[in-house]
């Protein structure tokens, strides 16, 4: 049956439950009479319970018989093939026979009515819940509106009171400020007058001090410059003298070196000549010993000549060693003199650098002192000019205020002097 109508699992389940209930009603007349006498509420509760039981029993069979069925198509079939409400009432009241109505139509009508009942109950529950929520929202909105209205009134009253207090306070502050302004204006007038006289006195004193300091600084710098010039001239003189002494020492050293080299050269030449002569004599003596027939006769003279040659060679070596020592000593003396001259030159250059640096530092100090004096003078002049401008502006404002007061007083007097008839 489910395959011929094309129902889904849930719809087949409901149909089977309705079929089972209808079969039991058709099988026994006593059960039909009993259903007729029951109230509508009892029928609804029993139908729900039986529907749940039959659904639990027949859901596997229906799901296996109709696996792939479109829900919308089945719903359209059910809504089209169901019987009318009038036929259902006639069948229930037994005004028409049961055989005139198909069982499937009754079953579809029962399922359709159950669905409509469930849907309408759900809609009723939703509408009731929505109605309750809307009533609660309306109540909340009304309460909020009342609270906001009360709060707005309180805030309005508070703001009005606060503004009144502020206005009163501003009036009092205005009066106090006007009084304070008049007092400060009078105080500033007296204070500026006193400060102006004090600044004029300080300007005169500072001008005298600056002139005295400038004259003292100029005199001191002139004395220092003269001393430095005298020291520089003395240092130049000493430097020239040291340079002359250096030149004289260099010339004397050159002469001594030349004389030493000449003397040493002559002595070396003499020693070389004597050495050659001694060598020649020794050679002659050796030759004479070789050619003499009797060595015994000439033995004593040869020994004597050898001794004489040895003594002469020893003397020559001693002289040469002395000359070498003298030459090394002269060289060390020359080196010492050169070191002394270089040290003196370095000292002189260092002293010159020091004196030049001192002179430059003194010049910088004098220039800095002059610049400081110039800046202090300009600052004093600026302060004095600013004070004078302030005093002039204050005097102008006072004059303007006095003129305004005079005009106001004249206007008041004119108003008071005008007759009432006019």
C-alpha positions, 0 to 999 in steps of 0.5 A, a space after each residue: 500500500 505504501 508503494 502504491 501511494 508513494 509516501 515517505 518514512 514519517 508519513 508511512 509511519 503515521 498512515 500505518 498507525 491510523 490503519 491499525 486504529 481503523 482496523 480495530 474499529 471496523 473489526 468490533 462494533 463495540 469499539 466503534 460505539 465506545 469511540 463515538 461516546 468518548 470525548 474529543 480530548 480523550 480521543 486526541 490523547 489516545 490517538 497520540 499514544 497509539 500513533 507513537 506506538 504504531 510509529 515505533 513498530 512500523 517505521 522499519 518496514 515503511 523505510 525499507 519499502 520506500 527508500 527514496 521518496 520526495 516529501 513534497 510530492 507525497 504531501 501534494 498526493 495526500 492533500 489531493 486524495 483526502 476525503 472531505 470533512 462532510 464525508 468524514 463526519 457522515 461516516 463517523 455518525 454512520 449516516 453513510 456505510 463504511 463500504 462507500 468510503 475507501 480505507 486509504 482515503 480515511 487513512 489519508 484524511 486522518 493523517 492530514 488532520 493530525 498534521 494540521 492539528 500538530 501544525 496549528 498547535 505549534 503555531 498557537 504555541 508560537 503565537 502565545 510565546 510571541 504574545 507573552 514576549 511582546 507583552 513583556 517587552 511592552 511592559 519593559 518599554 513602559 517601565 523604561 519610558 517612565 524611568 527615563 521621563 523621571 530621570 529626565 525631569 530630575 536631570 533637567 531640574 538638576 541642570 537648571 539649579 546648577 546653571 543658576 548656581 554657576 550664573 550666581 557664582 560667575 556674577 560674584 567672580 566678575 565683581 571680585 575680578 573687577 575689584 581685584 583688577 583695580 587693585 592690581 592696576 594700582 599696585 602695578 602702577 606704583 610698582 612699575 614707577 618704582 622699578 623704573 626709577 630703580 632701573 635708571 639708577 642701576 643703569 647709571 651704576 652699571 654704565 659706570 662699572 662697565 666703563 671702569 671695568 673696560 678701562 681696567 681690562 684695557 690697562 691690564 691687557 696692555 700691560 700683559 701685551 707689553 710684557 709678552 712683547 718684551 719676553 718675545 723680543 728677549 726670546 728672539 734675541 736669545 734665539 738669535 744668540 743660540 743660532 749664532 752659537 750653533 753656527 759657531 759650534 758647527 764651524 768649530 766642529 767642522 774645523 776640528 773634524 777636518 784637522 782631526 781627519 788631516 792629522 789622522 790621515 797623515 799619521 796613518 800614511 806615516 804608519 803605512 810607510 813605516 810598515 812598508 819599510 819594516 816589511 821590506 827590511 824583514 824581507 831583506 833580512 829573510 833573504 839574507 839569512 837564506 843566502 848566507 853561507 854561515 848561519 851561525 855568524 849571522 844569527 845574532 844580527 838577524 835576531 836583533 833585526 827581528 826584535 827591532 821590527 817587532 818593537 816598531 810594529 807594536 809601536 805602530 799598532 799602539 799609535 793606530 789604536 790610540 788614533 782610533 780611540 781619539 777618533 771615536 771620542 771626537 765622534 762621541 763629542 760631536 754627537 753630544 754637541 749635535 744632541 745638545 743643539 737639537 735639544 736647544 732648538 726644540 726648547 726654543 721652538 717649544 718656548 716660541 709656541 708657548 708664548 704665541 699660544 699665550 698671546 693668542 689666548 690673551 687676545 681671545 680673552 680680551 675679545 671675549 671680555 669686550 664681547 661680553 661687555 657689549 652684550 651686557 650693555 645691549 641687554 641693559 639697553 634692551 631691558 631699559 627700552 622695554 621698561 620704557 615702552 611698558 611705562 609709556 603704554 601704561 601711561 597711555 592706557 592710564 591717560 585713555 582711562 582718565 579721559 573715558 572717566 572724564 567723558 563719563 562724568 561730563 555726560 552724567 553731569 550733563 544729564 543731571 543738569 538737563 531740566 525735567 520739563 525738557 
